[in-house]
Every structure is written in structure tokens, then in C-alpha cells.
Amino acid sequence: MAEHRDRLDAAAVEVLVIGFEDPERLSWLQRRIDSPFRFIVDEERTAYGAFKMGRASWSRTYLHPGVIGGYARMLARGERPDLHLGQDRRQLGGDVVLGPGGRIVLSHPERGPEDRAPVDRIITAALDAS
């Protein structure tokens, strides 16, 4: 999304990243991924409930081939996976685009940790809504 920042700004589209983790952890994540977008803390998960973002099963969270493969690649590079100890790893997120008046023009609640809406679809929905 960050590489499309100029297009989003030109269309007066604001991207918000909403997380349920404590503010310090979310701030650390924003710096780690060098995100140009505004991060919002939703510790009570009000937005998650409003947009029907559920929880993944234990097996989908920890035994999915994409998750295992990602951890294996990190270990092969000599990196230590950030296991987010003490965090709710099963909470799913998603992608939502709101148009004028708060109308939902795209809603993609994740079905699992690897399930994200394609960036082009999000950008198109955001630009069409502006």
C-alpha cells in the first residue's frame, strides 16, 4: 500500500491501520515496517466486531503451511521468529474501505492469517469511492 501513497493522497484517501495490541507494541510495529500510515489502537476490538472479523482456529493459526513455511524461512536465515508471546494470535483482521458518509465499499474479513485482499482491489475500491 505504501508504494501507492501518492495516488491515495491525490484522491484524498486516508489509510488507517487498526490494531488491538497495546499502544507501545503497535508503535513498535509501525516503526518496524516503516509504515507511512496512521495507526489506531482498538484494544476493546470494537472495529473488529463491527466489521465481523472473527478468530481463526488453533490449527489454522499455527499449523497452516504458510505459517510453518514462514517460520522455517526465518529460522533458515538465522532470524528468531517474533512469537508475539502474550498476544492473541488467533484474532483475524481484514481490509475495509469506507466511502463517503461511512458507506462500506469493500469488506474483506480474513478467513485465516494468510488471507488478505489483493492490494490492487483495495486501491481500486478506495479510488472509486473518493
C-alpha positions in Angstrom: 0.0 0.0 0.0 2.8 2.4 0.9 4.1 2.5 -2.7 0.6 3.8 -3.8 0.7 6.6 -1.3 0.8 9.3 -3.9 -2.3 8.0 -5.7 -4.1 7.7 -2.4 -3.2 11.2 -1.3 -4.2 12.7 -4.6 -7.6 11.1 -4.2 -7.9 12.3 -0.6 -7.9 8.7 0.7 -6.8 8.1 4.2 -5.4 4.7 5.2 -5.7 3.7 8.8 -4.1 0.6 10.4 -6.1 -0.6 13.3 -4.6 -2.9 15.9 -5.8 -4.3 19.2 -2.3 -4.6 20.8 -1.1 -2.1 23.4 0.0 1.3 22.0 3.7 0.7 22.6 3.6 -2.6 20.6 1.6 -1.0 17.8 4.1 1.9 17.7 7.0 -0.6 17.5 5.3 -2.4 14.6 4.7 0.9 12.7 8.4 1.7 13.0 9.5 -1.9 12.2 7.6 -2.0 8.9 8.2 1.7 8.2 4.6 2.4 7.5 3.6 5.9 6.4 0.0 5.4 7.5 -1.7 6.3 10.8 -2.0 3.5 13.3 -5.0 3.4 15.7 -5.3 1.3 18.8 -8.6 -0.6 19.4 -7.8 -2.6 22.5 -11.5 -3.4 23.0 -11.8 -4.6 19.4 -14.8 -2.5 18.6 -13.9 -2.2 14.9 -13.1 -5.9 14.7 -16.6 -6.7 15.9 -18.3 -4.1 13.7 -16.6 -5.5 10.6 -17.2 -9.1 11.6 -13.5 -10.0 12.0 -13.5 -13.3 13.9 -10.9 -15.6 15.3 -9.0 -18.3 13.5 -8.9 -21.9 14.8 -5.8 -23.0 16.7 -4.8 -25.3 13.8 -5.3 -22.6 11.1 -3.2 -20.2 13.2 -0.3 -22.5 14.0 -0.4 -25.4 11.6 -1.2 -23.7 8.3 1.6 -24.5 5.7 2.1 -20.8 5.0 2.7 -20.1 8.7 5.0 -23.0 9.2 6.9 -22.1 6.0 7.3 -18.5 7.1 8.8 -19.6 10.4 11.1 -22.1 8.7 12.4 -19.4 6.3 13.1 -17.1 9.2 15.0 -19.8 11.1 16.9 -20.7 7.9 18.1 -17.1 7.7 19.2 -17.2 11.3 16.3 -15.0 12.5 14.3 -15.6 15.6 10.5 -15.5 14.9 8.6 -13.0 16.9 6.0 -15.2 18.5 4.0 -12.4 20.0 4.0 -14.0 23.4 1.1 -12.9 25.4 -0.8 -11.6 22.3 -3.9 -13.0 20.8 -2.5 -14.7 17.7 -5.9 -16.1 16.6 -7.6 -12.7 16.2 -8.2 -12.2 12.5 -8.1 -8.8 10.8 -9.1 -7.8 7.4 -9.4 -4.9 4.9 -12.2 -2.4 4.8 -12.7 0.6 2.6 -15.2 3.2 3.6 -16.6 5.7 1.1 -18.3 9.0 1.6 -20.7 9.0 4.6 -19.0 5.9 6.0 -20.5 3.6 3.4 -18.6 0.3 3.1 -17.3 -0.1 -0.4 -15.1 -3.1 0.3 -15.1 -5.5 3.2 -12.7 -8.4 3.3 -12.6 -10.1 6.8 -9.7 -12.6 6.8 -10.6 -16.3 6.8 -7.1 -17.1 8.1 -3.8 -15.4 8.8 -2.7 -15.7 5.2 -5.9 -14.3 3.7 -5.6 -10.7 2.6 -7.5 -8.8 -0.1 -5.2 -8.0 -3.1 -3.7 -4.5 -2.8 -4.9 -3.6 -6.3 -8.5 -4.4 -5.2 -8.2 -2.2 -2.1 -6.7 0.7 -4.1 -9.3 0.5 -6.8 -12.1 0.4 -4.2 -10.6 3.4 -2.4 -10.1 5.5 -5.6 -13.6 4.6 -6.9 -15.1 5.7 -3.6 -13.4 9.0 -3.4 
